[in-house]
Amino acid sequence: MIRLTILIGIIIILILAEVLLSTRKNKWLGLIIPAVMFILLSVFLIFNLLEAFLKIEDLGRFLLLYGRKGVFALILKMGFVYSPVILNLIIYFVIRKIKYPKDSKKEINKMLADDL
């Protein structure tokens, strides 16, 4: 229970940091946390799957025992593991869209003024 509480606290802190970094003018700052999380979670998944299927026979036995349900469970596991990355990317794009909207009218007027 304590581990879950710590994990939820870390995710909340990362979300707040993502909101802070996404509001900055530099668009690359908001992508730091999702990129680092993606790399770390990918390494976690690789080691976790390597431990589970140390040998090819283990993977074959797993597929024979569980079939489609097992593959679906692996896909769900990957989706669940990557959900904080997806959440941070959604936060990033929503904040960028709200804070720095592209004003197409200004750009069109500028192009028209340049043509004259």
C-alpha positions in Angstrom: 0.0 0.0 0.0 2.9 2.4 0.8 4.5 1.7 -2.6 1.3 2.5 -4.4 1.0 5.8 -2.4 4.6 6.7 -3.3 4.0 5.8 -6.9 0.8 8.0 -7.1 2.7 10.8 -5.4 5.5 10.6 -8.0 3.0 10.6 -10.9 1.2 13.7 -9.4 4.6 15.5 -9.1 5.5 14.6 -12.6 2.1 15.8 -13.9 2.6 19.1 -12.1 6.1 19.5 -13.5 4.7 18.7 -17.0 2.1 21.5 -16.6 4.9 23.9 -15.5 7.2 23.0 -18.3 4.5 23.0 -20.9 3.6 26.6 -20.1 7.1 27.8 -21.0 7.8 29.5 -24.4 10.3 26.9 -25.4 8.3 24.0 -26.8 11.0 21.4 -26.2 10.9 21.8 -22.4 7.4 20.2 -22.2 8.6 17.1 -24.0 11.5 16.3 -21.6 9.4 14.4 -19.1 7.4 12.3 -21.6 10.6 11.4 -23.4 12.5 10.4 -20.2 9.5 8.4 -19.0 9.1 6.6 -22.3 12.8 5.5 -22.2 12.6 4.4 -18.6 9.3 2.6 -19.0 10.6 0.9 -22.2 13.7 -0.4 -20.3 11.4 -1.6 -17.5 9.2 -3.5 -20.0 12.1 -5.0 -21.7 13.7 -6.3 -18.5 10.3 -7.4 -17.2 9.5 -9.4 -20.3 13.0 -10.8 -20.4 12.6 -12.1 -16.9 9.2 -13.6 -17.7 10.3 -15.2 -20.9 14.0 -16.0 -20.3 13.9 -18.8 -22.8 12.0 -19.1 -26.1 10.4 -22.2 -24.7 8.8 -20.1 -21.9 7.2 -17.8 -24.4 6.0 -20.8 -26.5 4.5 -22.4 -23.4 2.9 -19.1 -22.4 1.3 -18.8 -25.8 0.1 -22.4 -25.8 -1.4 -22.1 -22.3 -3.1 -18.7 -22.7 -3.3 -18.1 -26.5 -5.0 -14.9 -27.5 -5.9 -14.0 -24.0 -2.2 -14.0 -23.0 -1.2 -11.8 -26.0 -4.1 -9.4 -25.2 -2.9 -9.3 -21.5 0.6 -8.4 -22.7 -0.8 -5.6 -24.9 -2.9 -4.3 -21.9 0.2 -4.4 -19.7 2.1 -2.3 -22.2 -0.8 0.1 -22.5 -1.1 0.4 -18.7 2.7 1.0 -18.3 2.7 3.7 -21.0 -0.4 5.5 -19.7 1.6 8.1 -17.7 3.5 9.0 -20.9 0.2 9.3 -22.9 -1.3 11.5 -20.1 1.8 13.8 -20.1 1.6 14.2 -23.8 -2.1 15.0 -23.7 -1.4 17.6 -21.0 1.5 19.0 -23.1 -0.6 19.4 -26.3 -3.7 20.8 -24.6 -1.6 23.4 -22.7 0.3 24.4 -25.9 -2.9 24.7 -27.8 -4.5 26.9 -25.1 -1.5 29.0 -24.2 0.0 29.5 -27.7 -2.8 29.3 -30.3 -1.8 29.8 -33.9 -3.7 32.8 -35.0 -4.2 32.0 -38.7 -5.9 35.4 -39.4 -2.7 37.2 -38.4 -0.6 35.0 -40.6 -3.0 35.5 -43.6 -3.0 39.3 -43.1 0.8 39.3 -42.9 1.0 37.3 -46.1 -1.4 39.7 -47.8 0.5 42.7 -46.6 3.7 41.1 -48.0 2.1 40.6 -51.3 1.2 44.3 -51.6 
